[in-house]
Amino acid sequence: MATIFTRIANGEIPSYKVAENEDYYAFLDIAPMTKGHTLVIPKKVEDDYIFNLDGETYMGLCAFARKVAVAIKAAIPCQRVGVAVLGMEVPHTHIHLVPLTTEADMDFRKKKLELSQEEFAETASAIYNEYVKIQ
């Protein structure tokens, strides 16, 4: 059975897409730690542990995530973009990209932001526009 992330990448479940290519998909986390918190996934591999990925998929995912992080940094006021790979919530490899002003911004235990649909849509559009520029 397809994971929720596969269903999102396939368009079966709505998401706030920020970047996509044939093999990878990036979308806003709906329970973000900061505005612009993005998840990056491989489309064709559902393994829940990043180090189980074959080398080509792993390297491609990392290269794609780098481009998305550059776009996030250009679109969202922040000092840098933090990276985390936990993989405990959904059994599908995913990279968290989190805009940071301080290290405390990347505390997974803190209360998540509550954004309106309009804020999510505007944020996704801003990141997407920056991603398109670097292609």
N, CA, C and O atoms as a GROMACS GRO file, in nm:
protein
  540
    1MET      N    1   0.084  -0.119   0.000
    1MET     CA    2   0.000   0.000   0.000
    1MET      C    3   0.088   0.125   0.000
    1MET      O    4   0.187   0.131   0.073
    2ALA      N    5   0.054   0.222  -0.080
    2ALA     CA    6   0.133   0.344  -0.093
    2ALA      C    7   0.130   0.425   0.036
    2ALA      O    8   0.028   0.433   0.103
    3THR      N    9   0.245   0.485   0.069
    3THR     CA   10   0.250   0.572   0.186
    3THR      C   11   0.176   0.702   0.158
    3THR      O   12   0.147   0.734   0.043
    4ILE      N   13   0.146   0.775   0.264
    4ILE     CA   14   0.080   0.904   0.247
    4ILE      C   15   0.167   0.998   0.163
    4ILE      O   16   0.114   1.078   0.086
    5PHE      N   17   0.300   0.988   0.175
    5PHE     CA   18   0.388   1.074   0.096
    5PHE      C   19   0.384   1.037  -0.052
    5PHE      O   20   0.390   1.125  -0.138
    6THR      N   21   0.375   0.908  -0.084
    6THR     CA   22   0.361   0.867  -0.223
    6THR      C   23   0.229   0.920  -0.279
    6THR      O   24   0.224   0.968  -0.392
    7ARG      N   25   0.125   0.911  -0.201
    7ARG     CA   26  -0.006   0.960  -0.244
    7ARG      C   27  -0.004   1.112  -0.264
    7ARG      O   28  -0.070   1.163  -0.354
    8ILE      N   29   0.073   1.183  -0.181
    8ILE     CA   30   0.088   1.328  -0.199
    8ILE      C   31   0.162   1.355  -0.330
    8ILE      O   32   0.116   1.436  -0.410
    9ALA      N   33   0.275   1.289  -0.351
    9ALA     CA   34   0.355   1.310  -0.473
    9ALA      C   35   0.276   1.275  -0.599
    9ALA      O   36   0.295   1.335  -0.704
   10ASN      N   37   0.186   1.176  -0.588
   10ASN     CA   38   0.103   1.136  -0.703
   10ASN      C   39  -0.017   1.227  -0.723
   10ASN      O   40  -0.092   1.208  -0.820
   11GLY      N   41  -0.038   1.324  -0.635
   11GLY     CA   42  -0.151   1.416  -0.649
   11GLY      C   43  -0.281   1.362  -0.596
   11GLY      O   44  -0.386   1.422  -0.617
   12GLU      N   45  -0.278   1.249  -0.526
   12GLU     CA   46  -0.399   1.191  -0.470
   12GLU      C   47  -0.443   1.263  -0.343
   12GLU      O   48  -0.561   1.262  -0.308
   13ILE      N   49  -0.349   1.325  -0.276
   13ILE     CA   50  -0.375   1.404  -0.156
   13ILE      C   51  -0.316   1.541  -0.181
   13ILE      O   52  -0.202   1.551  -0.226
   14PRO      N   53  -0.390   1.649  -0.153
   14PRO     CA   54  -0.338   1.783  -0.179
   14PRO      C   55  -0.215   1.815  -0.094
   14PRO      O   56  -0.201   1.766   0.018
   15SER      N   57  -0.128   1.899  -0.148
   15SER     CA   58  -0.012   1.946  -0.075
   15SER      C   59   0.025   2.084  -0.125
   15SER      O   60  -0.026   2.132  -0.226
   16TYR      N   61   0.114   2.148  -0.053
   16TYR     CA   62   0.168   2.277  -0.093
   16TYR      C   63   0.305   2.250  -0.154
   16TYR      O   64   0.407   2.257  -0.086
   17LYS      N   65   0.305   2.219  -0.284
   17LYS     CA   66   0.427   2.183  -0.356
   17LYS      C   67   0.520   2.304  -0.368
   17LYS      O   68   0.476   2.414  -0.399
   18VAL      N   69   0.649   2.279  -0.342
   18VAL     CA   70   0.748   2.385  -0.360
   18VAL      C   71   0.848   2.350  -0.469
   18VAL      O   72   0.914   2.440  -0.522
   19ALA      N   73   0.862   2.222  -0.504
   19ALA     CA   74   0.954   2.181  -0.610
   19ALA      C   75   0.924   2.037  -0.649
   19ALA      O   76   0.873   1.959  -0.569
   20GLU      N   77   0.958   2.005  -0.775
   20GLU     CA   78   0.936   1.869  -0.821
   20GLU      C   79   1.019   1.845  -0.946
   20GLU      O   80   1.039   1.935  -1.028
   21ASN      N   81   1.066   1.722  -0.960
   21ASN     CA   82   1.120   1.676  -1.086
   21ASN      C   83   1.072   1.532  -1.104
   21ASN      O   84   0.985   1.486  -1.030
   22GLU      N   85   1.126   1.462  -1.198
   22GLU     CA   86   1.079   1.327  -1.229
   22GLU      C   87   1.094   1.231  -1.110
   22GLU      O   88   1.014   1.139  -1.094
   23ASP      N   89   1.197   1.252  -1.028
   23ASP     CA   90   1.230   1.156  -0.924
   23ASP      C   91   1.202   1.201  -0.780
   23ASP      O   92   1.196   1.118  -0.690
   24TYR      N   93   1.186   1.331  -0.759
   24TYR     CA   94   1.178   1.384  -0.622
   24TYR      C   95   1.067   1.488  -0.612
   24TYR      O   96   1.027   1.550  -0.712
   25TYR      N   97   1.018   1.505  -0.490
   25TYR     CA   98   0.907   1.597  -0.466
   25TYR      C   99   0.932   1.669  -0.333
   25TYR      O  100   0.976   1.608  -0.236
   26ALA      N  101   0.904   1.799  -0.330
   26ALA     CA  102   0.920   1.878  -0.207
   26ALA      C  103   0.791   1.955  -0.181
   26ALA      O  104   0.732   2.015  -0.271
   27PHE      N  105   0.747   1.952  -0.055
   27PHE     CA  106   0.621   2.017  -0.018
   27PHE      C  107   0.630   2.068   0.125
   27PHE      O  108   0.710   2.018   0.206
   28LEU      N  109   0.548   2.167   0.156
   28LEU     CA  110   0.548   2.223   0.290
   28LEU      C  111   0.495   2.123   0.392
   28LEU      O  112   0.397   2.053   0.366
   29ASP      N  113   0.560   2.119   0.507
   29ASP     CA  114   0.511   2.040   0.620
   29ASP      C  115   0.386   2.111   0.672
   29ASP      O  116   0.388   2.232   0.693
   30ILE      N  117   0.278   2.038   0.692
   30ILE     CA  118   0.154   2.102   0.739
   30ILE      C  119   0.154   2.126   0.890
   30ILE      O  120   0.061   2.187   0.943
   31ALA      N  121   0.257   2.079   0.958
   31ALA     CA  122   0.276   2.109   1.101
   31ALA      C  123   0.418   2.164   1.116
   31ALA      O  124   0.505   2.100   1.175
   32PRO      N  125   0.440   2.285   1.062
   32PRO     CA  126   0.577   2.338   1.053
   32PRO      C  127   0.632   2.390   1.186
   32PRO      O  128   0.559   2.441   1.272
   33MET      N  129   0.764   2.375   1.199
   33MET     CA  130   0.833   2.436   1.312
   33MET      C  131   0.854   2.585   1.286
   33MET      O  132   0.847   2.667   1.377
   34THR      N  133   0.882   2.618   1.160
   34THR     CA  134   0.896   2.757   1.117
   34THR      C  135   0.828   2.771   0.981
   34THR      O  136   0.802   2.672   0.912
   35LYS      N  137   0.800   2.893   0.944
   35LYS     CA  138   0.741   2.918   0.812
   35LYS      C  139   0.840   2.875   0.705
   35LYS      O  140   0.956   2.917   0.706
   36GLY      N  141   0.795   2.791   0.613
   36GLY     CA  142   0.880   2.741   0.507
   36GLY      C  143   0.935   2.601   0.531
   36GLY      O  144   1.005   2.547   0.446
   37HIS      N  145   0.903   2.541   0.647
   37HIS     CA  146   0.947   2.404   0.679
   37HIS      C  147   0.898   2.311   0.568
   37HIS      O  148   0.778   2.300   0.544
   38THR      N  149   0.992   2.246   0.502
   38THR     CA  150   0.964   2.168   0.383
   38THR      C  151   1.010   2.024   0.400
   38THR      O  152   1.109   1.997   0.466
   39LEU      N  153   0.936   1.932   0.338
   39LEU     CA  154   0.973   1.791   0.334
   39LEU      C  155   1.014   1.755   0.192
   39LEU      O  156   0.948   1.796   0.096
   40VAL      N  157   1.121   1.679   0.178
   40VAL     CA  158   1.172   1.638   0.048
   40VAL      C  159   1.174   1.486   0.044
   40VAL      O  160   1.229   1.422   0.133
   41ILE      N  161   1.114   1.429  -0.060
   41ILE     CA  162   1.101   1.282  -0.068
   41ILE      C  163   1.142   1.229  -0.206
   41ILE      O  164   1.135   1.300  -0.306
   42PRO      N  165   1.186   1.103  -0.209
   42PRO     CA  166   1.198   1.036  -0.338
   42PRO      C  167   1.059   0.987  -0.379
   42PRO      O  168   0.983   0.940  -0.295
   43LYS      N  169   1.027   0.997  -0.506
   43LYS     CA  170   0.896   0.954  -0.553
   43LYS      C  171   0.885   0.803  -0.571
   43LYS      O  172   0.778   0.745  -0.547
   44LYS      N  173   0.992   0.739  -0.612
   44LYS     CA  174   0.983   0.600  -0.656
   44LYS      C  175   1.025   0.499  -0.550
   44LYS      O  176   1.010   0.378  -0.572
   45VAL      N  177   1.076   0.545  -0.437
   45VAL     CA  178   1.124   0.454  -0.333
   45VAL      C  179   1.055   0.490  -0.202
   45VAL      O  180   1.061   0.605  -0.159
   46GLU      N  181   0.991   0.394  -0.139
   46GLU     CA  182   0.917   0.420  -0.016
   46GLU      C  183   0.989   0.372   0.110
   46GLU      O  184   0.930   0.374   0.218
   47ASP      N  185   1.112   0.330   0.100
   47ASP     CA  186   1.183   0.280   0.217
   47ASP      C  187   1.185   0.386   0.325
   47ASP      O  188   1.201   0.504   0.296
   48ASP      N  189   1.170   0.345   0.451
   48ASP     CA  190   1.160   0.443   0.560
   48ASP      C  191   1.294   0.483   0.618
   48ASP      O  192   1.298   0.563   0.712
   49TYR      N  193   1.405   0.430   0.566
   49TYR     CA  194   1.537   0.462   0.621
   49TYR      C  195   1.629   0.511   0.510
   49TYR      O  196   1.658   0.437   0.416
   50ILE      N  197   1.673   0.634   0.522
   50ILE     CA  198   1.749   0.698   0.414
   50ILE      C  199   1.871   0.619   0.372
   50ILE      O  200   1.907   0.618   0.254
   51PHE      N  201   1.936   0.551   0.466
   51PHE     CA  202   2.058   0.479   0.432
   51PHE      C  203   2.032   0.341   0.370
   51PHE      O  204   2.125   0.268   0.338
   52ASN      N  205   1.904   0.307   0.353
   52ASN     CA  206   1.867   0.190   0.275
   52ASN      C  207   1.854   0.223   0.126
   52ASN      O  208   1.847   0.133   0.043
   53LEU      N  209   1.850   0.352   0.094
   53LEU     CA  210   1.837   0.392  -0.046
   53LEU      C  211   1.961   0.349  -0.124
   53LEU      O  212   2.071   0.347  -0.070
   54ASP      N  213   1.941   0.315  -0.252
   54ASP     CA  214   2.058   0.288  -0.335
   54ASP      C  215   2.134   0.419  -0.354
   54ASP      O  216   2.078   0.527  -0.336
   55GLY      N  217   2.261   0.408  -0.390
   55GLY     CA  218   2.348   0.526  -0.399
   55GLY      C  219   2.296   0.634  -0.492
   55GLY      O  220   2.304   0.752  -0.460
   56GLU      N  221   2.243   0.595  -0.607
   56GLU     CA  222   2.194   0.693  -0.704
   56GLU      C  223   2.074   0.770  -0.649
   56GLU      O  224   2.067   0.892  -0.662
   57THR      N  225   1.981   0.699  -0.587
   57THR     CA  226   1.863   0.765  -0.530
   57THR      C  227   1.904   0.856  -0.415
   57THR      O  228   1.855   0.968  -0.404
   58TYR      N  229   1.993   0.807  -0.329
   58TYR     CA  230   2.041   0.887  -0.215
   58TYR      C  231   2.108   1.016  -0.262
   58TYR      O  232   2.075   1.124  -0.214
   59MET      N  233   2.200   1.004  -0.355
   59MET     CA  234   2.272   1.122  -0.404
   59MET      C  235   2.178   1.218  -0.477
   59MET      O  236   2.191   1.340  -0.464
   60GLY      N  237   2.085   1.163  -0.552
   60GLY     CA  238   1.987   1.248  -0.621
   60GLY      C  239   1.897   1.322  -0.524
   60GLY      O  240   1.867   1.439  -0.544
   61LEU      N  241   1.855   1.252  -0.419
   61LEU     CA  242   1.771   1.315  -0.316
   61LEU      C  243   1.846   1.430  -0.249
   61LEU      O  244   1.790   1.537  -0.228
   62CYS      N  245   1.972   1.406  -0.216
   62CYS     CA  246   2.052   1.510  -0.151
   62CYS      C  247   2.074   1.630  -0.243
   62CYS      O  248   2.067   1.744  -0.198
   63ALA      N  249   2.101   1.605  -0.370
   63ALA     CA  250   2.121   1.714  -0.466
   63ALA      C  251   1.992   1.794  -0.484
   63ALA      O  252   1.995   1.917  -0.491
   64PHE      N  253   1.880   1.725  -0.492
   64PHE     CA  254   1.750   1.792  -0.506
   64PHE      C  255   1.721   1.874  -0.380
   64PHE      O  256   1.678   1.989  -0.390
   65ALA      N  257   1.745   1.816  -0.262
   65ALA     CA  258   1.721   1.887  -0.136
   65ALA      C  259   1.807   2.012  -0.127
   65ALA      O  260   1.762   2.114  -0.075
   66ARG      N  261   1.930   2.006  -0.177
   66ARG     CA  262   2.017   2.124  -0.176
   66ARG      C  263   1.955   2.238  -0.257
   66ARG      O  264   1.953   2.352  -0.212
   67LYS      N  265   1.904   2.208  -0.376
   67LYS     CA  266   1.840   2.310  -0.459
   67LYS      C  267   1.718   2.369  -0.388
   67LYS      O  268   1.695   2.490  -0.390
   68VAL      N  269   1.640   2.283  -0.325
   68VAL     CA  270   1.522   2.330  -0.252
   68VAL      C  271   1.566   2.419  -0.136
   68VAL      O  272   1.503   2.522  -0.110
   69ALA      N  273   1.671   2.382  -0.065
   69ALA     CA  274   1.721   2.463   0.048
   69ALA      C  275   1.767   2.600   0.000
   69ALA      O  276   1.742   2.700   0.066
   70VAL      N  277   1.833   2.605  -0.114
   70VAL     CA  278   1.875   2.734  -0.171
   70VAL      C  279   1.753   2.820  -0.200
   70VAL      O  280   1.752   2.940  -0.174
   71ALA      N  281   1.649   2.759  -0.255
   71ALA     CA  282   1.525   2.832  -0.285
   71ALA      C  283   1.457   2.879  -0.157
   71ALA      O  284   1.407   2.992  -0.152
   72ILE      N  285   1.456   2.796  -0.055
   72ILE     CA  286   1.396   2.835   0.073
   72ILE      C  287   1.470   2.956   0.129
   72ILE      O  288   1.407   3.053   0.172
   73LYS      N  289   1.603   2.950   0.130
   73LYS     CA  290   1.684   3.060   0.186
   73LYS      C  291   1.658   3.190   0.111
   73LYS      O  292   1.657   3.297   0.172
   74ALA      N  293   1.636   3.182  -0.020
   74ALA     CA  294   1.608   3.302  -0.100
   74ALA      C  295   1.467   3.355  -0.075
   74ALA      O  296   1.443   3.476  -0.086
   75ALA      N  297   1.374   3.267  -0.040
   75ALA     CA  298   1.233   3.307  -0.026
   75ALA      C  299   1.192   3.344   0.116
   75ALA      O  300   1.102   3.425   0.135
   76ILE      N  301   1.258   3.285   0.214
   76ILE     CA  302   1.217   3.301   0.354
   76ILE      C  303   1.329   3.370   0.432
   76ILE      O  304   1.443   3.323   0.430
   77PRO      N  305   1.300   3.480   0.500
   77PRO     CA  306   1.405   3.544   0.580
   77PRO      C  307   1.454   3.449   0.690
   77PRO      O  308   1.377   3.410   0.779
   78CYS      N  309   1.581   3.411   0.684
   78CYS     CA  310   1.639   3.319   0.782
   78CYS      C  311   1.791   3.329   0.776
   78CYS      O  312   1.847   3.379   0.678
   79GLN      N  313   1.857   3.281   0.880
   79GLN     CA  314   2.002   3.278   0.883
   79GLN      C  315   2.056   3.166   0.794
   79GLN      O  316   2.154   3.183   0.722
   80ARG      N  317   1.990   3.050   0.801
   80ARG     CA  318   2.027   2.935   0.720
   80ARG      C  319   1.911   2.837   0.719
   80ARG      O  320   1.808   2.860   0.783
   81VAL      N  321   1.928   2.728   0.647
   81VAL     CA  322   1.826   2.624   0.641
   81VAL      C  323   1.885   2.498   0.707
   81VAL      O  324   1.987   2.445   0.662
   82GLY      N  325   1.819   2.452   0.813
   82GLY     CA  326   1.862   2.333   0.883
   82GLY      C  327   1.811   2.208   0.814
   82GLY      O  328   1.711   2.211   0.742
   83VAL      N  329   1.883   2.098   0.835
   83VAL     CA  330   1.849   1.970   0.773
   83VAL      C  331   1.836   1.864   0.881
   83VAL      O  332   1.919   1.855   0.972
   84ALA      N  333   1.730   1.784   0.871
   84ALA     CA  334   1.712   1.672   0.964
   84ALA      C  335   1.650   1.555   0.889
   84ALA      O  336   1.564   1.573   0.802
   85VAL      N  337   1.695   1.436   0.923
   85VAL     CA  338   1.637   1.315   0.869
   85VAL      C  339   1.605   1.226   0.988
   85VAL      O  340   1.695   1.168   1.049
   86LEU      N  341   1.478   1.216   1.019
   86LEU     CA  342   1.435   1.135   1.132
   86LEU      C  343   1.365   1.009   1.083
   86LEU      O  344   1.402   0.898   1.119
   87GLY      N  345   1.264   1.029   1.000
   87GLY     CA  346   1.197   0.916   0.939
   87GLY      C  347   1.110   0.833   1.031
   87GLY      O  348   1.080   0.718   0.999
   88MET      N  349   1.071   0.887   1.143
   88MET     CA  350   0.991   0.808   1.237
   88MET      C  351   0.841   0.827   1.218
   88MET      O  352   0.763   0.739   1.252
   89GLU      N  353   0.800   0.940   1.164
   89GLU     CA  354   0.657   0.972   1.156
   89GLU      C  355   0.586   0.900   1.043
   89GLU      O  356   0.475   0.849   1.061
   90VAL      N  357   0.649   0.894   0.927
   90VAL     CA  358   0.591   0.832   0.807
   90VAL      C  359   0.695   0.734   0.752
   90VAL      O  360   0.812   0.771   0.739
   91PRO      N  361   0.655   0.612   0.720
   91PRO     CA  362   0.752   0.514   0.672
   91PRO      C  363   0.793   0.536   0.526
   91PRO      O  364   0.774   0.449   0.441
   92HIS      N  365   0.848   0.653   0.500
   92HIS     CA  366   0.893   0.692   0.365
   92HIS      C  367   1.006   0.791   0.387
   92HIS      O  368   0.986   0.894   0.452
   93THR      N  369   1.123   0.764   0.334
   93THR     CA  370   1.237   0.855   0.353
   93THR      C  371   1.196   0.998   0.323
   93THR      O  372   1.135   1.027   0.220
   94HIS      N  373   1.230   1.087   0.415
   94HIS     CA  374   1.203   1.229   0.393
   94HIS      C  375   1.306   1.313   0.468
   94HIS      O  376   1.348   1.281   0.579
   95ILE      N  377   1.342   1.422   0.403
   95ILE     CA  378   1.436   1.518   0.460
   95ILE      C  379   1.357   1.640   0.502
   95ILE      O  380   1.279   1.694   0.423
   96HIS      N  381   1.378   1.684   0.626
   96HIS     CA  382   1.320   1.810   0.673
   96HIS      C  383   1.417   1.923   0.641
   96HIS      O  384   1.535   1.914   0.674
   97LEU      N  385   1.368   2.027   0.577
   97LEU     CA  386   1.444   2.149   0.554
   97LEU      C  387   1.372   2.259   0.631
   97LEU      O  388   1.257   2.291   0.602
   98VAL      N  389   1.441   2.318   0.729
   98VAL     CA  390   1.376   2.412   0.821
   98VAL      C  391   1.450   2.545   0.821
   98VAL      O  392   1.567   2.550   0.858
   99PRO      N  393   1.383   2.654   0.780
   99PRO     CA  394   1.446   2.786   0.789
   99PRO      C  395   1.476   2.819   0.936
   99PRO      O  396   1.390   2.806   1.022
  100LEU      N  397   1.599   2.862   0.962
  100LEU     CA  398   1.643   2.887   1.099
  100LEU      C  399   1.690   3.030   1.120
  100LEU      O  400   1.760   3.088   1.037
  101THR      N  401   1.649   3.085   1.232
  101THR     CA  402   1.708   3.210   1.281
  101THR      C  403   1.796   3.177   1.401
  101THR      O  404   1.900   3.238   1.422
  102THR      N  405   1.751   3.078   1.480
  102THR     CA  406   1.829   3.027   1.592
  102THR      C  407   1.820   2.875   1.591
  102THR      O  408   1.733   2.818   1.525
  103GLU      N  409   1.910   2.810   1.664
  103GLU     CA  410   1.904   2.664   1.671
  103GLU      C  411   1.774   2.614   1.734
  103GLU      O  412   1.728   2.504   1.703
  104ALA      N  413   1.716   2.693   1.820
  104ALA     CA  414   1.590   2.655   1.886
  104ALA      C  415   1.475   2.640   1.786
  104ALA      O  416   1.375   2.576   1.816
  105ASP      N  417   1.490   2.700   1.666
  105ASP     CA  418   1.386   2.687   1.564
  105ASP      C  419   1.368   2.544   1.517
  105ASP      O  420   1.265   2.509   1.458
  106MET      N  421   1.468   2.460   1.542
  106MET     CA  422   1.462   2.323   1.493
  106MET      C  423   1.443   2.223   1.608
  106MET      O  424   1.505   2.116   1.610
  107ASP      N  425   1.359   2.259   1.700
  107ASP     CA  426   1.326   2.170   1.811
  107ASP      C  427   1.194   2.101   1.778
  107ASP      O  428   1.088   2.162   1.781
  108PHE      N  429   1.202   1.973   1.746
  108PHE     CA  430   1.084   1.898   1.703
  108PHE      C  431   0.981   1.882   1.816
  108PHE      O  432   0.868   1.841   1.790
  109ARG      N  433   1.019   1.913   1.938
  109ARG     CA  434   0.926   1.899   2.051
  109ARG      C  435   0.841   2.023   2.074
  109ARG      O  436   0.740   2.018   2.144
  110LYS      N  437   0.881   2.135   2.015
  110LYS     CA  438   0.807   2.259   2.041
  110LYS      C  439   0.673   2.261   1.968
  110LYS      O  440   0.649   2.183   1.876
  111LYS      N  441   0.588   2.351   2.011
  111LYS     CA  442   0.456   2.367   1.950
  111LYS      C  443   0.473   2.409   1.804
  111LYS      O  444   0.554   2.496   1.772
  112LYS      N  445   0.396   2.347   1.718
  112LYS     CA  446   0.404   2.376   1.575
  112LYS      C  447   0.328   2.504   1.542
  112LYS      O  448   0.235   2.543   1.612
  113LEU      N  449   0.370   2.569   1.434
  113LEU     CA  450   0.301   2.689   1.388
  113LEU      C  451   0.163   2.653   1.333
  113LEU      O  452   0.142   2.544   1.282
  114GLU      N  453   0.073   2.745   1.345
  114GLU     CA  454  -0.058   2.731   1.282
  114GLU      C  455  -0.069   2.840   1.178
  114GLU      O  456  -0.080   2.958   1.211
  115LEU      N  457  -0.066   2.800   1.052
  115LEU     CA  458  -0.073   2.894   0.940
  115LEU      C  459  -0.205   2.877   0.867
  115LEU      O  460  -0.262   2.768   0.864
  116SER      N  461  -0.252   2.985   0.808
  116SER     CA  462  -0.375   2.978   0.727
  116SER      C  463  -0.343   2.915   0.592
  116SER      O  464  -0.226   2.905   0.553
  117GLN      N  465  -0.446   2.873   0.521
  117GLN     CA  466  -0.426   2.819   0.386
  117GLN      C  467  -0.358   2.922   0.296
  117GLN      O  468  -0.275   2.887   0.212
  118GLU      N  469  -0.395   3.048   0.315
  118GLU     CA  470  -0.335   3.154   0.236
  118GLU      C  471  -0.186   3.168   0.265
  118GLU      O  472  -0.106   3.187   0.173
  119GLU      N  473  -0.148   3.158   0.393
  119GLU     CA  474  -0.006   3.167   0.429
  119GLU      C  475   0.072   3.049   0.372
  119GLU      O  476   0.183   3.066   0.322
  120PHE      N  477   0.014   2.929   0.380
  120PHE     CA  478   0.080   2.813   0.321
  120PHE      C  479   0.096   2.834   0.170
  120PHE      O  480   0.205   2.813   0.115
  121ALA      N  481  -0.009   2.876   0.103
  121ALA     CA  482  -0.006   2.893  -0.042
  121ALA      C  483   0.096   3.000  -0.083
  121ALA      O  484   0.172   2.981  -0.178
  122GLU      N  485   0.099   3.111  -0.012
  122GLU     CA  486   0.195   3.218  -0.042
  122GLU      C  487   0.338   3.171  -0.020
  122GLU      O  488   0.427   3.201  -0.100
  123THR      N  489   0.361   3.098   0.087
  123THR     CA  490   0.495   3.047   0.118
  123THR      C  491   0.539   2.948   0.011
  123THR      O  492   0.652   2.956  -0.039
  124ALA      N  493   0.452   2.855  -0.024
  124ALA     CA  494   0.485   2.756  -0.127
  124ALA      C  495   0.516   2.824  -0.259
  124ALA      O  496   0.610   2.786  -0.328
  125SER      N  497   0.437   2.923  -0.295
  125SER     CA  498   0.458   2.994  -0.420
  125SER      C  499   0.592   3.069  -0.421
  125SER      O  500   0.663   3.068  -0.521
  126ALA      N  501   0.625   3.132  -0.309
  126ALA     CA  502   0.752   3.206  -0.300
  126ALA      C  503   0.871   3.111  -0.316
  126ALA      O  504   0.966   3.142  -0.387
  127ILE      N  505   0.866   2.996  -0.250
  127ILE     CA  506   0.976   2.899  -0.260
  127ILE      C  507   0.981   2.841  -0.401
  127ILE      O  508   1.089   2.829  -0.460
  128TYR      N  509   0.866   2.806  -0.456
  128TYR     CA  510   0.860   2.751  -0.591
  128TYR      C  511   0.920   2.848  -0.692
  128TYR      O  512   0.998   2.808  -0.778
  129ASN      N  513   0.885   2.976  -0.681
  129ASN     CA  514   0.938   3.076  -0.773
  129ASN      C  515   1.090   3.086  -0.766
  129ASN      O  516   1.156   3.102  -0.868
  130GLU      N  517   1.145   3.076  -0.646
  130GLU     CA  518   1.290   3.077  -0.630
  130GLU      C  519   1.352   2.948  -0.685
  130GLU      O  520   1.459   2.952  -0.745
  131TYR      N  521   1.285   2.836  -0.666
  131TYR     CA  522   1.334   2.708  -0.719
  131TYR      C  523   1.342   2.714  -0.872
  131TYR      O  524   1.440   2.671  -0.932
  132VAL      N  525   1.238   2.768  -0.933
  132VAL     CA  526   1.235   2.778  -1.080
  132VAL      C  527   1.352   2.863  -1.130
  132VAL      O  528   1.410   2.832  -1.235
  133LYS      N  529   1.388   2.967  -1.059
  133LYS     CA  530   1.499   3.055  -1.099
  133LYS      C  531   1.633   2.981  -1.105
  133LYS      O  532   1.718   3.014  -1.187
  134ILE      N  533   1.652   2.882  -1.019
  134ILE     CA  534   1.783   2.814  -1.014
  134ILE      C  535   1.791   2.692  -1.105
  134ILE      O  536   1.893   2.623  -1.108
  135GLN      N  537   1.684   2.664  -1.177
  135GLN     CA  538   1.685   2.548  -1.268
  135GLN      C  539   1.762   2.578  -1.394
  135GLN      O  540   1.773   2.492  -1.482
   0.00000   0.00000   0.00000
